[in-house]
């Protein structure tokens, strides 16, 4: 869900560099479900199109050896197949150990915390701090601090927020102490904050990683992540191009085997998970009526 951004929040990239949290460049590149689906369908096309009947028909549609090699090149880059193991060690020590569904669940808990306490704190400041200084107080508290979309960036934003709240309690300013007291009475107690610190530590932990991660320059990690992200975009364009072209030259069951079209259950409700059909022979066209229609382009 999009987050409302503070008008006073700065996007100064140097603000986060000074913190002790891992930089975004060192955090693992997390592929979305749609991106993982793209990798799987592209792999199915690249492997199955090599079968003689499929290959001959694809060539008639303009599918060349150069295009085939380009598809493999993009797939390898997009999947991270060519990234050195040292990169993965560094990412693991920066929060990449917790994987899959568990990691996403932890990130969702952080997201819920951020969505709850960022706006509540802003509203409490606006109410508790006297009118003549509330604007300056709000700007100071939320300087270089804004809500982030669901993902690794929230680890840093919430950690910064927790330190700011701790600072309210230690500050000799009477208004700061009032804000802290109200936050505690609303549920942001020391116990709740410690719970969130522990959760962030699980996301940042390097358990299982080498005792000393190989030294990899941040610029090198960032360059590799950028190349992988660009390859994902390139692979999406390549696949959508050939999926659109080849659908017109193959029967439905061949499209399914090539990953060009996905088979939907006839009773599927809106938003229900799509199930793939098992591999089918190209010359078996008897089930065309079972397909609800070609899948939209992967966006």
HUURPE-V886541 format. One line per field, one symbol per residue. ss: DSSP state (H for helix, E for strand, C for the rest). phi: phi as a letter, one per 20 degrees, with the letter a starting at -180 (. if undefined). psi: psi as a letter, one per 20 degrees, with the letter a starting at -180 (. if undefined). A space follows every 10 residues. Layout:
ss=???
phi=???
psi=???
This chain:
ss=CCCCCCCCCC CCCHHHHCCC CCCHHHCCCC CCHHHHHHHH HHHHHHHHCC CHHHHHHHHH CCCCHHHHHH HHHHHHHHHC CCCCHHHHHH HHHHHHCCCH HHHHHHHHHH HHHHHHHHHH HHHHHHHHCC HHHHHHHHHH HCCCCCCCCC CCHHHHHHHH HHHHHHHHHH CCCHHHHHHH HHHHHCCCCH HHHHHHHHHH HHHHCCCCCC CCCCCCCHHH HHHHHHHHHH HHHHHHHHHH HHHHHHHCCC CHHHHHHCCC CCCCCCCCCC CCCCCCCCCC CCCCCCCHHH CCCCCCCCC
phi=.fdfdffefe dffffefeee fffffefffe effffffgff ffffffffff fgffffffff enfdffffff ffffffffen fefffgffff fffdpeffdl ffffffffff ffgffeefff ffffgfeefg gfcfffffff feflcbfdfg qgffgfffff gffffgfffe ffffffffff ffgffepeef ffffgfffff fffefdgneg gcfgfcfgff ffffffffff ffffffffff ffffffgfdc fgfffffenf cdedffdfeg nffedeefgc ffeedfdgff efqfffgfd
psi=pqqpqphipq koiihhhiri qqqhhiqqoo prhhhhgggg hgggghghii qggggghhhh jjorhghghh ghghggghij hjpqhhghgg hgijjjgorc hgghgghhgg gggghghghg gghgghggpq gijhghgggg gjpkoqqqrp ahhhggghgg gghgghhghi qiphhghggg gggghiimrh ghhhghghgh hhhiqkpirq hoqqopqhhg ghgggghggh hgghhggggh ghggghhiiq rghhhghijh qqpqqhjprp iqpppqqrpq qhjojikhii pirqqrqo.
